């Protein structure tokens, strides 16, 4: 999941700020198959003192214009809902006619956006307190799978092609599968020592594509062991190791 911050109200003089979303999805991704007519997404308001107004829409992960939702293959119902403290709601994710235009030989990726607007806590003791009220946008993935075959994470992990760039400043991961691959750990071991690579938020590797991850230090050894961990459909980790001669 990704979290983005939108400022709603500001009254900050001297205070340390703790930012935490109160509206939380009970899963981190939605897998939508071609045979699915809808998917459900459970959302809970963890704030026990105030209501939250929740606005939901689907996009490609880059656009903030909710008016463009009609241009995407999925829609969320209800688009706007008021959540009382502790309430759990069940959002519906429905396909639109645009889903028929998606590639049939690979997965496609979209994002559900959950934008929470916090309510006011009625507490007399807080009237004169320094405070900052913000709105948070949470994003989670919708992965559309047009074929019936399940992800075999072991075959995908073993089939991932890994090599150093010519400059030896980055590691290239080539995904020859029709699935989106999500690495959660990437480490290099050599005679020079061990390096853990920073994956960042944009770590997913699209089907039939490559992604580069920068190395902290240039590799000088003649061979390296690459340790990497991927996530399967159920969110479980699977770890692999490959030896590469340079």
MARBA-684061 format. One line per 2 residues: number of its first residue (from 0); their letters; for each residue x, y, z of N, C-alpha, C, O, CB. Coordinates in steps of 0.02 Angstrom, whole numbers, plus 50000, padded with zeros to 5 digits. Each point is the difference from the previous one (the first is absolute). Glycine has a CB too. Layout:
NUM) a) X,Y,Z,X,Y,Z,X,Y,Z,X,Y,Z,X,Y,Z | ...
REM end
This chain:
0) xx) 50042,49940,50000,49958,50060,50000,50044,50062,50000,50056,49999,50024,49853,49939,50037 | 50063,50116,49912,50035,50063,49999,49958,50052,50036,49938,49998,49997,50121,49973,49894
2) xx) 49975,50075,50144,49965,50052,50037,50023,50068,49975,50060,50014,49998,49929,49910,50102 | 49963,50119,49883,50013,50068,49979,49965,50048,50046,49946,49984,50026,50067,49980,49855
4) xx) 50016,50095,50131,49973,50047,50049,49972,50061,49965,50033,50029,49957,50049,49931,50128 | 49857,50059,49934,49968,50061,49975,49981,50042,50061,49964,49975,50044,49993,49967,49850
6) xx) 50065,50121,50109,49985,50041,50057,49929,50028,49995,49982,50030,49950,50139,49999,50060 | 49839,49960,50043,49932,50023,50003,49994,50062,50043,49968,50049,49980,49992,49835,50004
8) xx) 50070,50116,50075,50000,50058,50044,50065,50002,50038,50029,49947,50014,49845,50049,49997 | 50150,50064,50006,50065,50006,50032,49996,50050,50056,49980,50057,49990,50078,49913,49904
10) xx) 49962,50009,50167,50003,50044,50057,50057,49974,50043,49989,49971,50053,49886,50057,49944 | 50187,49985,49980,50058,49969,50031,50048,50054,50023,50024,50040,49959,49963,49858,49969
12) xx) 50028,50104,50137,50048,50048,50027,50060,49962,50027,50055,50006,49973,49853,50075,50056 | 50082,49881,50023,50055,49960,50028,49973,49930,50015,49965,49990,50050,50091,50113,50000
14) xx) 49958,49852,49907,49975,49932,50011,50040,49951,49958,50024,50017,49945,49861,50027,50080 | 50122,49896,50000,50028,49946,49960,49941,49965,49967,49949,49989,50032,50154,49996,50044
16) xx) 49905,49998,49861,49943,49976,49961,50007,49925,49989,50052,49976,49978,49937,50136,49966 | 49958,49852,50071,49997,49928,49985,49945,49990,49948,49942,50017,50012,50099,49951,50104
18) xx) 49978,50005,49826,49953,49992,49945,49983,49927,49992,50045,49958,49990,50001,50144,49952 | 49890,49882,50061,49979,49931,49992,49930,49999,49971,49955,50036,50022,50117,49928,50075
20) xx) 49918,49995,49852,49934,49993,49971,49954,49966,50049,50019,49952,50033,50030,50044,49851 | 49889,50029,50121,49951,49968,50043,49954,49954,49960,49970,49954,50027,50034,50145,50050
22) xx) 49991,49913,49858,49962,49956,49956,50047,49949,49970,50047,50019,49964,49868,50072,50011 | 50074,49846,50039,50046,49948,49978,49964,49945,49962,49950,49973,50024,50124,50053,50073
24) xx) 49951,49956,49844,49974,49940,49966,50026,49937,50035,50056,50000,50026,49938,50063,49863 | 49966,49884,50111,50020,49939,50033,50037,49952,49954,50005,49940,50014,49897,50074,50061
26) xx) 50123,50013,49869,50043,49963,49955,50043,50050,49962,49983,50059,49998,49933,49846,49990 | 50139,50073,49983,50046,50047,49968,49996,49999,49925,50036,50037,49966,50038,49950,50131
28) xx) 49883,49970,49875,49993,49997,49927,49934,49965,49983,49971,49964,50041,50154,50033,49944 | 49852,50015,49954,49940,49967,49975,50019,49964,49936,50024,50031,49953,49898,50056,50098
30) xx) 50068,49847,49947,50012,49961,49941,49934,49988,49964,49956,49966,50026,50145,49978,50027 | 49892,50086,49888,49938,49996,49962,50011,49956,49939,50042,50016,49958,49922,50099,50082
32) xx) 49999,49830,49956,50007,49955,49943,49946,50014,49947,49950,50033,50015,50099,49880,50062 | 49962,50063,49863,49954,50013,49945,49931,49970,50015,49950,50024,49973,50146,49977,49947
34) xx) 49901,49948,50121,49936,49967,50016,49964,50033,50059,49943,49982,50015,50105,49913,49942 | 49983,50153,50076,49970,50034,50057,49950,50053,49978,50015,50040,49955,50088,49938,50112
36) xx) 49838,50023,49963,49951,50053,49986,50008,50059,50047,49979,50056,49983,49942,49856,49976 | 50109,50077,50099,50014,50053,50048,50049,49975,50052,50011,49940,50007,49874,50110,49975
38) xx) 50144,49997,50054,50043,49984,50057,49980,50045,50058,49977,50056,49990,50118,49908,49934 | 49914,50011,50136,49984,50038,50061,50064,50021,50034,50050,49964,50001,49842,49972,50013
40) xx) 50106,50124,50014,50057,50027,50036,49976,50027,50067,49962,50049,50003,50098,49981,49889 | 49961,49937,50162,49980,50020,50067,50043,50058,50025,50061,49997,49996,49900,49886,50028
42) xx) 50006,50169,50002,50033,50060,50025,49977,50012,50071,49940,49995,50015,50069,50055,49869 | 50037,49966,50161,49982,50013,50069,50023,50070,50020,50055,50022,49981,49953,49855,50046
44) xx) 49951,50158,50012,50018,50065,50030,50028,49986,50069,49962,49985,50046,49949,50078,49888 | 50154,49942,50074,50033,49984,50064,49994,50055,50052,50018,49990,50058,50059,49940,49878
46) xx) 49896,50129,50044,49992,50054,50047,49938,49987,50044,49945,49992,49973,50110,50090,49946 | 49955,49915,50146,49944,49985,50045,49964,50062,50025,49954,49995,50041,50108,49904,49993
48) xx) 49959,50161,49941,49971,50062,50027,49965,50042,49948,49957,50041,50017,50132,49957,50067 | 49927,49994,49853,49973,50046,49949,49982,49963,49936,50031,49949,49984,50037,50144,50065
50) xx) 49883,49932,49915,49983,49970,49935,50051,50021,49947,50040,50045,50010,49838,49955,50021 | 50120,49966,49912,50044,50014,49944,49959,49998,49936,49958,49956,49991,50143,49995,50070
52) xx) 49911,50098,49896,49969,49998,49934,50050,49967,49952,50056,50024,49992,49874,50081,50031 | 50049,49841,49945,50044,49961,49957,49979,50008,49927,49942,49988,49983,50080,49930,50110
54) xx) 50025,50102,49865,49989,50007,49928,50044,49949,49965,50059,49995,50015,49911,50129,49995 | 50001,49838,49944,50037,49945,49968,49993,50004,49924,49947,50017,49974,50034,49910,50127
56) xx) 50073,50057,49864,49999,49998,49927,50058,49957,49975,50045,49982,50038,49900,50132,49957 | 50054,49871,49940,50052,49960,49968,50036,50041,49949,49969,50038,49963,49965,49857,50056
58) xx) 50133,50098,49978,50038,50032,49947,50062,49958,49985,50006,49943,50023,49952,50172,50011 | 50089,49914,49929,50061,49963,49981,50057,50011,50049,50056,49979,49987,49909,50031,49895
60) xx) 50020,50022,50175,50051,50012,50050,50037,50065,49993,50040,50018,50043,49972,49862,49964 | 49974,50156,49938,50035,50064,49988,49953,50059,50000,50021,50056,50014,50063,49882,49921
62) xx) 49853,50051,50050,49952,50055,49993,49962,50011,50065,49983,49953,50035,50006,50021,49844 | 49999,50091,50138,49960,50018,50058,49932,50026,49980,49962,50025,50042,50142,50000,50020
64) xx) 49879,49970,49875,49937,50027,49974,49947,49945,50002,50000,49956,49957,50061,50127,49969 | 49894,49920,50124,49951,49947,50008,49948,50002,49945,49963,49952,49991,50056,50050,50131
66) xx) 49977,50054,49841,49952,50004,49945,50019,49953,49943,49959,49987,49956,50016,50131,50076 | 50087,49857,49969,50024,49955,49947,49984,49927,50015,50020,49956,49961,50070,50126,50015
68) xx) 49874,49904,50079,49988,49931,50018,49964,49962,49944,50012,49941,49991,49983,50093,50128 | 49962,50000,49844,49963,49966,49947,50046,49974,49945,49980,49958,49960,49923,50116,50064
70) xx) 50160,49950,49974,50047,49978,49949,50039,49938,50021,50042,49976,49962,49967,50142,50001 | 49977,49857,50097,50037,49942,50024,49955,49939,50002,49938,50006,50002,50137,50069,50066
72) xx) 49954,49865,49932,49960,49938,49994,49964,49980,50064,49964,49950,50000,50116,50015,49915 | 49928,50073,50140,49968,49981,50063,49970,50062,50033,50024,50056,49991,50056,49848,50023
74) xx) 49868,50085,50025,49967,50053,50038,49987,49975,50070,49993,49940,50012,49953,50107,49883 | 50052,50000,50153,49988,49984,50070,49932,50026,50021,49982,50057,49985,50142,49946,50040
76) xx) 49837,49956,50011,49935,50020,50026,49997,49981,50074,50017,49944,50018,49928,50040,49869 | 50035,50064,50158,49983,50070,49985,50062,50042,49991,50053,49986,50029,49841,50000,50036
78) xx) 50100,50067,49895,50057,50044,49988,50014,50044,50060,50058,50018,50013,49915,49981,49865 | 49974,50020,50159,50008,50041,50060,49957,49970,50055,49942,49984,49989,50081,50121,49942
80) xx) 50005,49888,50129,49962,49972,50056,50026,50029,50066,50060,50013,50007,49920,49880,49927 | 49974,50118,50112,50019,50024,50067,50008,49940,50046,49955,49957,50004,49983,50153,49979
82) xx) 50119,49886,50049,50015,49944,50044,50001,50024,50073,50041,50042,50018,50025,49901,49890 | 49890,50030,50132,49999,50016,50071,50059,49965,50035,50028,49954,49972,49845,50061,50025
84) xx) 50145,50007,50064,50057,49969,50035,49993,49924,50006,49948,49975,50022,50065,50132,50042 | 50039,49859,49916,50002,49927,50004,49961,49963,49947,49998,49938,50001,50016,50079,50118
86) xx) 49955,50019,49835,49958,49967,49951,50041,49963,49947,50055,50021,49982,49860,50068,50037 | 50058,49854,49957,50029,49962,49945,49952,50003,49942,49941,49985,50007,50122,49938,50072
88) xx) 49962,50095,49862,49958,50001,49941,50028,49952,49948,50057,49979,50003,49910,50141,50020 | 49990,49863,49929,50018,49952,49948,49994,50036,49933,49945,50008,49973,50015,49893,50097
90) xx) 50097,50120,49902,50000,50032,49935,49995,49948,49945,50030,49946,50005,50038,50150,50040 | 49895,49920,49902,49996,49957,49942,50046,50027,49946,50000,50060,49986,49882,49908,50043
92) xx) 50156,49989,49940,50040,50017,49941,49970,49964,49941,49998,49938,49998,50108,50080,50071 | 49871,50021,49883,49964,49973,49942,50039,50013,49936,50030,50053,49993,49860,49963,50066
94) xx) 50109,49938,49893,50031,50012,49935,49955,50044,49957,49939,49997,50006,50121,49893,50001 | 49970,50150,49950,49963,50039,49951,50012,49970,49931,50036,49950,49993,49974,50156,50078
96) xx) 49960,49924,49878,50009,49974,49932,50072,50005,49978,50021,49964,49953,49862,50067,50021 | 50157,50012,50057,50070,50010,49982,50042,49937,50013,50055,49993,49972,49933,50129,50053
98) xx) 49988,49834,50019,50039,49941,50017,50011,49955,49939,50048,49962,49998,49906,50044,50119 | 50000,49998,49835,50006,49957,49940,50057,50023,49954,50020,49962,49955,49858,50015,50053
100) xx) 50148,50083,50003,50055,50024,49959,50068,49987,50029,50051,50020,49971,49873,50066,49989 | 50079,49881,50098,50065,49986,50032,50035,49942,49966,49967,49957,49971,49988,50086,50137
102) xx) 50112,49955,49895,50037,49944,49970,49979,49933,50029,49985,49996,50060,50111,50081,49921 | 49901,49873,49977,49980,49933,50022,50058,49954,50014,49991,49945,50025,49906,50070,49910
104) xx) 50164,50007,50049,50059,49957,50009,50041,50019,50061,50053,49970,50012,49949,50014,49866 | 49975,50064,50161,50038,50023,50059,49954,50036,50049,49944,50019,49983,50159,49993,49946
106) xx) 49921,49996,50132,49962,50036,50051,50002,50075,49986,50046,50025,49968,49980,49885,50116 | 49924,50126,49941,49998,50073,49998,49993,50026,50071,49972,49966,50044,49976,50033,49840
108) xx) 50078,50060,50128,50002,50028,50068,49964,50067,50004,50009,50044,49958,50099,49899,50060 | 49849,50063,50033,49966,50063,50016,50002,50009,50075,50023,49957,50037,49901,50034,49861
110) xx) 50050,50067,50125,50003,50015,50072,49933,50023,50026,49965,50039,49968,50155,49992,50019 | 49862,49944,50072,49942,50026,50037,50026,50055,50045,50047,49990,50039,49891,49898,49957
112) xx) 50030,50171,50000,50018,50057,50042,49949,50008,50055,49940,50003,49987,50118,50054,49917 | 49964,49947,50159,49957,50010,50057,50021,50065,50034,50050,50003,50035,49934,49871,49981
114) xx) 49976,50178,49974,50017,50066,50027,49955,50015,50059,49939,50005,49994,50098,50036,49892 | 49994,49965,50173,49963,50011,50062,50003,50074,50020,50053,50030,50001,49971,49851,50035
116) xx) 49918,50145,49981,49995,50068,50027,49978,49993,50072,49943,49981,50013,50028,50071,49873 | 50073,49964,50162,49984,49987,50071,49946,50047,50026,49996,50058,49981,50120,49901,50036
118) xx) 49843,50014,50028,49951,50042,50035,50032,50034,50059,50057,49985,50018,49851,49939,49945 | 50055,50123,50068,50026,50037,50057,49984,49963,50064,49944,49978,50011,50042,50130,49927
120) xx) 50064,49885,50105,49991,49970,50066,49974,50054,50048,50033,50051,50010,50059,49863,49968 | 49851,50074,50051,49970,50049,50047,50026,49986,50070,49970,49962,50038,49926,50050,49890
122) xx) 50161,50019,50089,50030,49991,50065,50022,50069,50025,50046,50029,49972,49993,49853,50000 | 49928,50144,50081,50016,50068,50025,50074,50008,50017,50027,50055,49993,49858,49953,50050
124) xx) 50148,49939,49979,50070,50005,50020,50046,50013,49941,50057,50022,50009,49918,49902,50086 | 50000,50062,49844,50042,50009,49941,49987,50066,49964,50033,50014,49949,49968,49864,50039
126) xx) 49953,50163,50037,49982,50061,49965,50059,50047,49991,50007,50033,49948,49879,49956,50098 | 50157,50014,50005,50057,50046,49997,50066,49965,49985,50053,50030,50004,49888,50043,50077
128) xx) 50055,49864,49901,50061,49962,49987,50025,50013,49930,49962,50013,49954,50001,49899,50126 | 50103,50084,49913,50029,50004,49933,49982,49936,49963,50008,49945,50027,50088,50129,50014
130) xx) 49880,49933,49899,49978,49940,49965,50007,50009,49925,50004,50056,49975,49917,49920,50117 | 50082,49969,49873,50001,50000,49927,49953,49945,49976,50009,49942,50017,50110,50104,49980
132) xx) 49833,49972,49963,49954,49952,49972,50015,49991,49926,50005,50050,49963,49906,49980,50122 | 50096,49909,49894,50020,49987,49931,49956,49946,49970,49970,49960,50036,50148,50075,49990
134) xx) 49880,49964,49908,49967,49946,49965,50053,49954,49970,50050,50024,49974,49849,50049,50002 | 50090,49863,50029,50048,49952,49973,49968,49961,49943,49942,49981,50003,50114,50011,50110
136) xx) 49983,49995,49836,49978,49957,49946,50039,49936,50000,50062,50001,49994,49905,50099,49938 | 49999,49844,50075,50030,49935,49997,49987,49969,49932,49945,50005,49974,50041,49980,50151
138) xx) 50065,49984,49846,49992,49967,49936,50017,49926,50006,50050,49982,50030,49977,50126,49910 | 49931,49850,50031,50017,49929,49996,49986,49974,49930,49959,50027,49963,50015,49959,50159
140) xx) 50062,49962,49861,50001,49976,49930,49938,49960,49982,49974,49961,50040,50150,50037,49967 | 49853,50012,49931,49954,49953,49967,50040,49967,49945,50023,50033,49953,49872,50036,50074
142) xx) 50114,49866,49978,50035,49963,49948,49947,49960,49961,49966,49957,50027,50141,50035,50042 | 49888,50024,49867,49952,49964,49957,50036,49943,49965,50048,50010,49963,49884,50096,50020
144) xx) 50043,49833,50029,50030,49940,49971,49952,49970,49949,49948,49974,50019,50118,50004,50086 | 49949,50026,49831,49953,49979,49948,49999,49925,49987,49958,49976,49961,50058,50134,49989
146) xx) 50029,49853,50082,50003,49928,49989,49987,49963,50065,50005,50030,50054,50076,49986,49850 | 49904,49919,50092,49979,49962,50059,50059,49974,50040,49994,49987,50060,49905,49981,49879
148) xx) 50159,50025,50029,50057,49969,50034,50024,50042,50059,50009,50061,49994,50024,49886,49897 | 49977,50020,50167,50024,50034,50059,50075,50014,49995,50036,49968,49963,49874,49977,50104
150) xx) 50111,50104,49972,50071,50017,50003,50039,49944,50035,49983,49981,50056,49989,50142,49945 | 50079,49851,49966,50046,49952,50030,50063,50039,50019,50044,50009,49959,49909,49891,49974
152) xx) 50049,50122,50130,50054,50045,50020,50069,49968,49995,50049,50034,49989,49870,50022,50087 | 50084,49878,49932,50065,49966,49995,50026,50001,49929,50059,50015,49989,49910,49911,50107
154) xx) 49989,50060,49855,50021,50002,49931,50016,50072,49978,50049,50011,49964,49880,49889,50012 | 50031,50148,50048,50012,50070,49982,50067,50024,50030,50039,50033,49966,49836,49987,50029
156) xx) 50136,49962,50068,50062,50020,50033,50062,49971,49967,50050,50034,49991,49887,49976,50114 | 50059,49926,49877,50056,49967,49967,50010,50027,49929,50057,50002,49975,49923,49896,50094
158) xx) 49965,50122,49899,50005,50024,49931,50020,50073,49993,50012,50024,49945,49904,49893,50028 | 50087,50118,50083,50020,50071,49999,50073,50005,49977,50044,49967,50029,49874,50061,50064
160) xx) 50095,50012,49857,50068,50009,49973,50033,50060,50034,49971,50054,50003,49995,49895,49886 | 50094,50041,50137,50035,50051,50038,50069,50011,49971,50036,49952,49986,49899,50019,50118
162) xx) 50084,50092,49887,50067,50015,49976,50021,50070,50022,49958,50042,50016,50025,49882,49885 | 50082,50087,50100,50026,50066,50015,49998,50043,49937,50008,49975,49944,50067,49978,50147
164) xx) 49915,50112,49919,50005,50046,49943,50072,50005,49978,50046,49980,50037,49853,50085,50004 | 50112,49961,49900,50069,50005,49974,50044,50044,50044,50060,49988,50006,49894,49996,49879
166) xx) 50016,50066,50146,50039,50045,50044,50011,49969,50068,50041,50025,50040,49913,50073,49899 | 50010,49847,50075,50003,49966,50065,49974,50043,50057,50016,49989,50058,50082,49946,49900
168) xx) 49862,50115,50025,49970,50045,50050,49929,49979,50019,49972,50027,50047,50100,50065,49909 | 49900,49860,50006,49931,49980,50016,49990,49926,49981,50038,49971,49962,49921,50147,50019
170) xx) 49989,49855,50048,49982,49930,49988,49935,50000,49960,49952,50034,50019,50106,49926,50088 | 49941,50002,49839,49940,49996,49957,49963,49935,50013,50029,49946,49996,50027,50125,49917
172) xx) 49879,49935,50101,49957,49942,50008,49952,49998,49941,49963,50047,49988,50046,49958,50139 | 49992,49940,49837,49959,49991,49940,49946,49949,50015,50014,49943,50018,50084,50085,49906
174) xx) 49840,49993,50068,49942,49958,50015,49971,49973,49935,49965,50037,49965,50011,50029,50141 | 50036,49871,49875,49974,49972,49937,49930,49971,50007,49974,49970,49953,50143,50006,50015
176) xx) 49852,50032,50091,49935,49970,50012,49943,50049,49986,50013,50060,49995,50039,49866,50092 | 49886,50050,49908,49942,50045,49989,49973,50029,50065,49948,50032,50000,50024,49902,49900
178) xx) 50063,50055,50156,49977,50023,50065,50040,50061,50024,50058,50009,49980,49908,49874,50048 | 50002,50158,50013,50037,50053,50035,50041,49968,50056,49973,49960,50038,49938,50127,49934
180) xx) 50152,49931,50032,50045,49972,50051,50018,50055,50050,50019,50055,49980,50028,49860,49937 | 49947,50069,50147,50014,50049,50052,50057,49976,50044,49990,49957,50043,49890,50080,49956
182) xx) 50180,49990,49993,50055,49984,50045,49994,50039,50065,49983,50059,49999,50092,49915,49903 | 49940,49993,50154,49998,50035,50064,50069,50001,50033,50011,50035,50049,49870,49930,49965
184) xx) 50166,49997,49957,50069,50001,50024,50046,49983,49943,49985,49956,49959,49979,50010,50157 | 50091,50070,49880,50050,49989,49948,50069,50013,50030,50015,50055,50022,49903,49977,49885
186) xx) 50123,49916,50092,50065,50004,50034,50054,49968,49957,49987,49950,49966,49956,50048,50147 | 50117,50031,49889,50056,49972,49962,50056,49981,50048,50019,50039,50045,49951,50032,49854
188) xx) 50056,49869,50092,50057,49977,50040,50058,49985,49953,49991,49967,49949,49933,49986,50141 | 50135,50071,49928,50060,49987,49960,50061,49999,50046,49993,50008,50061,49955,50047,49837
190) xx) 50110,49936,50073,50061,50000,50040,50014,50068,50030,50038,50006,50048,50008,49904,49879 | 49923,50142,50045,50009,50068,50025,49954,50015,50059,50008,50051,50034,50026,49985,49852
192) xx) 49917,49920,50126,49953,50012,50055,49928,49991,49977,49986,49968,49950,50097,50111,50101 | 49872,49950,49987,49928,49993,49988,49968,50068,49990,50016,50048,50035,49983,49847,50034
194) xx) 49956,50109,49883,49964,50062,49986,49925,49986,49998,49978,49954,49966,50121,50091,49969 | 49862,49995,50100,49927,49997,49996,49977,50058,49957,50018,50057,50013,49972,49887,50101
196) xx) 49970,50042,49836,49977,50051,49953,49935,50032,50025,49957,49965,50026,50099,49973,49878 | 49938,50127,50086,49939,50035,50016,49951,49991,49942,50015,50018,49943,50047,50066,50130
198) xx) 49879,49889,49942,49952,49985,49947,49953,50058,49986,49979,50009,49943,50028,49872,50090 | 49977,50159,50018,49956,50057,49989,49927,49979,49992,49984,49941,50002,50111,50119,49945
200) xx) 49861,49990,50044,49929,49987,49992,49983,49969,49933,49956,49958,49994,50021,50137,50083 | 50059,49926,49871,49987,49976,49932,50042,49939,49985,50046,50002,49959,49926,50115,50004
202) xx) 50013,49828,50072,50043,49941,49995,49970,49944,49957,50036,49954,49981,50007,50075,50131 | 49894,49976,49872,49968,49947,49961,50029,49996,49930,50015,50051,49969,49880,49964,50097
204) xx) 50114,49924,49910,50026,49989,49933,49943,49975,49956,49971,49947,50013,50146,50027,50031 | 49866,50064,49905,49944,49984,49957,50014,49937,49959,50058,49982,49992,49912,50140,50002
206) xx) 49978,49846,49981,50011,49941,49957,50042,50016,49938,49993,50052,49970,49897,49903,50070 | 50155,49999,49944,50042,50005,49940,50040,50066,49999,50007,50031,49947,49909,49898,49991
208) xx) 50108,50091,50119,50038,50063,50004,50057,49995,50050,50006,49950,50036,49891,50114,49932 | 50144,49988,50034,50058,50001,50044,49996,50060,50048,49964,50049,49988,50105,49893,49923
210) xx) 49969,50052,50143,50007,50057,50046,50071,50000,50028,50028,49947,50015,49849,50049,50014 | 50151,50064,49978,50067,50008,50027,49997,50024,50073,49958,50042,50017,50087,49983,49868
212) xx) 49998,49947,50157,50007,50021,50069,50072,50021,50012,50046,49961,49988,49860,49961,50049 | 50103,50139,49986,50068,50027,50009,50037,49964,50057,49971,49981,50050,49988,50129,49908
214) xx) 50107,49882,50031,50042,49968,50050,50032,50054,50044,50018,50053,49976,50005,49851,49946 | 49983,50083,50143,50035,50047,50044,50073,50009,49982,50028,50054,50006,49894,49914,50084
216) xx) 50110,49977,49886,50070,50001,49981,50010,49961,49935,49963,49953,49986,50072,50058,50136 | 50016,50008,49840,50015,49965,49938,50028,49931,50016,50043,49992,50045,49980,50118,49896
218) xx) 49953,49840,50023,50024,49931,50011,50069,49990,49968,50009,50016,49941,49871,49943,50062 | 50167,50016,50036,50067,49988,49974,50018,49925,49997,50051,49981,49972,49982,50130,50074
220) xx) 49924,49848,49983,50013,49928,50002,49985,49969,49932,49963,50029,49959,50011,49968,50164 | 50053,49944,49864,49988,49966,49937,49936,49959,50001,49975,49981,49947,50147,50014,50036
222) xx) 49852,49992,50076,49936,49964,50005,49962,50026,50061,50031,50022,50049,50019,49875,49895 | 49884,50100,50053,49959,50023,50055,49942,49951,50011,49981,49963,49954,50050,50158,50021
224) xx) 49942,49880,50085,49939,49963,50016,49945,50051,50012,50006,50044,50043,50059,49857,50007 | 49881,50094,49913,49944,50046,50007,49944,49964,50039,49974,49949,49977,50056,50112,49915
226) xx) 49953,49966,50165,49945,49973,50040,49940,50047,49991,50006,50061,50008,50073,49885,50076 | 49863,50025,49900,49941,50042,49990,49938,49964,50026,49995,49938,49998,50059,50115,49901
228) xx) 49899,49987,50125,49938,49974,50027,49941,50031,49963,49997,50061,49992,50056,49922,50121 | 49900,49975,49864,49941,50022,49963,49938,49985,50041,50001,49959,50046,50058,50023,49844
230) xx) 49885,50051,50092,49936,49990,50034,49952,49965,49953,49995,50018,49942,50023,50084,50130 | 49947,49847,49954,49952,49963,49958,49930,50030,50006,49991,50053,50032,50077,49843,49982
232) xx) 49882,50071,49957,49931,50026,50001,49972,50008,50070,49960,50045,50013,50023,49901,49877 | 50038,50010,50156,49974,50002,50068,50039,50047,50045,49985,50006,50060,49978,49877,49924
234) xx) 50087,50152,49988,50041,50045,50040,50056,49966,50037,50031,50030,50044,49870,50040,49967 | 50112,49867,49973,50054,49963,50033,50065,50009,49963,50001,50009,49939,49916,49907,50103
236) xx) 50139,50082,49996,50066,50010,49971,50028,49934,49974,49989,49946,50028,50030,50150,50050 | 50019,49910,49867,50037,49944,49973,50070,50025,49982,50008,50048,49963,49887,49896,49992
238) xx) 50157,50023,50072,50068,50024,49993,50040,49956,49951,49989,49940,49994,50006,50105,50123 | 50051,49988,49847,50039,49967,49948,50072,50027,50002,50013,50053,50027,49884,49931,49901
240) xx) 50148,49977,50042,50070,50021,49994,50026,49981,49931,49987,49945,49976,50031,50041,50148 | 50017,50060,49844,50031,49986,49935,50073,50021,50001,50018,50052,50026,49871,49964,49917
242) xx) 50154,49942,50028,50070,50015,49993,50012,50029,49931,49977,49973,49950,50055,49935,50131 | 50005,50148,49917,50013,50034,49936,50074,50011,49992,50033,50028,50044,49854,50029,49961
244) xx) 50139,49922,49938,50070,50014,49984,50004,50065,49960,49962,50011,49953,50065,49864,50047 | 50019,50166,50019,50006,50067,49968,50056,49999,49948,50014,50051,49968,49944,50005,50137
REM end
